[in-house]
Every structure is written in structure tokens, then in C-alpha cells.
Amino acid sequence: MQKPKKNLDDMLRAAKLRPTRQRVELAELLFSKGDRHVSAENLYEEARKAGVAVSLATIYNTLHQFTDNGLLRAISVDSTKTYFDTNTDNHHHFFIEGSNKVIDMPSGFARVENLPEPPKGMEISRVDVVVRVRENAKRS
């Protein structure tokens, strides 16, 4: 179900972002397909195939702006790879090694307990759990 342009403009304005042509086009690519996880490189390829004239640097900048303004959630799977989740609700993820795919973990399966007290003047804002999985070499 594709969101109309006006709704995307309103969504960006509500997030305190000016709805530029490139932001609206990237928002349409990101949010018109339901909840999903994308890397900057994946979105760049989608944009290129859709005829959206945008650089990879603009993709990175836009993804980080959307994240900083609450439209996306960044998921770091290692020091070199970040995925962006259109579902910003509190939930955890599986990272499928080999296919480099991120999927949502069913809710209620991972509980994080016994967290340390944060430093004075700080609060815990979120806990991210990424469970790395791979295809079992021994198939039954």
C-alpha cells in the first residue's frame, strides 16, 4: 500500500524535516512497502532502479536524518554494517549471516535483565539485541 505524497510530506514535517524532492522520493521507497530493513546500499540500488537521481552520500545522509528524527531505527550488526528499520517500535532482530539479511525477532522471546545502572545523569534509552544466525550445515 503506497502512501500518497501529501502524507509523506506531512510525515516529514511532523519529524521536523523539510520535504525536499529527494527526501520524499526516498521516503516513498522506504515506507511504501511496509516494515522492512534496508542498508544504504540496498536503498541506493532501489532508487537507481526507480529512476531516482540521488548519490550514495545523499542516501546515507537521509537515512541518518530520518533516524535522528525518529522515522527509522538504526541496527548495527557489526562495526561496518548498519541496517535501517522502518519499524521504530522496541523489538529485537536476527541477522542471517551469508545472506546479510535482518529480520524481526518474534516479540517476547528475548528479555534483557540485570542491566547495570547507567552513569550519573544518564538513562538507558534502548537496548538492541541482534542474534546472529546461519544456515545449519547439517540438515536433517
N, C-alpha and C positions, 0 to 999 in steps of 0.2 A: 504494500500500500504506500503510494508515494505522497509525501507531504507537499501541499501547494506552496508556491514560492512565498506568498504572504505569510504563511505560518512559519516558514524558515526565517524570514525577515524578523518576525515577532520574537521567535526563539532566540535569535542572535541579539536583538535589542534587550531582551529580558536578561541575557547574560552579560550585558554591558559591552557588547561588541557591535561595531558598525557593520551593517550588512553589505559589504562590498561584493562585487560580482564574483570574485574568486571564493570568498567565504561562503556565499550562498550556493555556488556550484559544488564546492566540497562538502558542505552540509547536506546537500541533496544526495550526493553519493554515499555519505556516511549513514544518514538516518532514514533513507527510503527503503532499506532492506531489513528493518527490524534490528534486534540486538545482535551485535557481532563484534569481532575482534579483528583489527587491521593493523598492519605495520605501515610506516610511512611509504615504504617501497611498494607494498600492495596497493595502497591508495593512489600512488603516483601512476602505476600501471592502469588502474581503473580509470583514472582521469584521462590519461593518454588515449585509451580505447574509446572513451566517451566524447573525445574531441575537446576536452577542457584544457586550454593553454595555460599551464602552470608549471613552475620549476619544482624540483625536489626540495629545494631550500624553502620555498613557499609552503609546500606540504608540511614540512617539519614545523615551521613557524606557526602555521594554522592549527596543527594538531596540539601544539603546546599552548597556544592561546585558548583553544577550546577546553583543554584540560584545566588550565589555570582558572577558567571562568565557570567550571562545573558542568560542562557539556559532555566531557569524556573522562574516563578514568585510565590512567597510565598503569600498565602492568609490565614491570621489568622482569624478564625471565633470566637474564644474566647481564653482565656489565656492558654487553654490546648490542643487546636486542630489547626493544620496547614495543609492546603492542598497545593499542588504544581500544578501550571497551566503550561501546555506546550505552551499556547498562551501567549506570553510576551507583546503583544500589550496593549495599555491603554484601559481597559474596566472594567466594574463592575460586581458584582455577586449576585445571590440569593443563600442563604443557606437554604436547606429544612430540617427543624427540624424533628426529628423522623426517617428519612432515612439517615441523616448525609450526604447529597449529595450537591455538589456545582455545579451550572450551570451558564453559562454566561447570563448576562442581555442583552436584545437587545440594540444595540447602540442607543444613542440619547435620552434615557428615563430619565437618571439621570444626572442632572447638579449640579455641586458644585459651589456655588457662595459665595462672601463675605468672602473669606479666610483671616485670619489675615496676616499681614506682618511677614515673618519669622524673627527670631533673626538676629542681625547684623552678617554679614559674612556667612549666611546660605541662601539656596534656597530650595523651595519646589520641591522635586524630583518626587513625585507621590501622588495622593490621591486615596485611596481604599475605595470603598463603598460596603458593604456587607449587603444586605437586608435579614433579617431572615423571612422565610415564613413557614407556616404549613398548613396541610390539614384542610379545613373548617369543623368544627364539624356539622354544619347544611347544609346538602346537599339538593339541590332542587330536 
